[in-house]
Amino acid sequence: MAPKPPAYSIGVKVAVGSRSFKVNLTRSASRIKILYARYDSTANALNQDAELKELIENFLHDSTLTQQERTQKSARIISLYEHYALYSLDSLVLTPKQNRAFFQLADSVYQSSTDYLVNKEKNRIVLDGHSVFVCISGNEQPERSFYVSNPTRGTLIYQLLHESMELYRPKQPNLFPTRRATRGY
């Protein structure tokens, strides 16, 4: 009897100025569900959030903050901005029978070390690019989160984003009708 495949999720957020989007994969033994989200706007309530105003004021003007405190405040500011972000959503459900190569790609990303996913292209300088935030969690390993700067074609993160979009566009091109809308992915 074959071993049961791992259950996991991979969340990827691509930030390209005001055009950001997310691709979230949830893997079970029998399927992968891909949730696509395109950033549309920010809720007006953001401007009234007292905690956010205080955090930003403190972050900008308190020179006594340690690096760890700055990192924590920065993470909370990002979290609050994300809380007020409004997205358009769509999804696909894939089965291994028709999408074996995609299942293998997703499994490779899940099983690869963070160092491999991040540092594959470390001897490169990016002058004008974009950042990709990746969060991987599953039942066989602890959650891990990291940034990848401007992933290129040979990397697993690029391949995962590209193949996710290639599966989406022919079936439901509502959110991302062209590669230009997803920074070439």
Buried (B, 14 or more C-beta within 10 A) or exposed (E): EEEEBBBBBBBBBBBBEEBBBBBBBBBEEEEBBBBBBBBEEBEEEBEEBEEBEEBBEBBEEEEEBEEEEEEEBEEBBEEBEBEBBEBEEBEBEBEBEEBEEBBEBBBBBBBBEEEEBBEBBEEEEEEEBBBBBBBBBBEEEEEEEBEBBBBEEEBBBBBBBBBBBEBBBEEEEEBBEEEEBBBBB
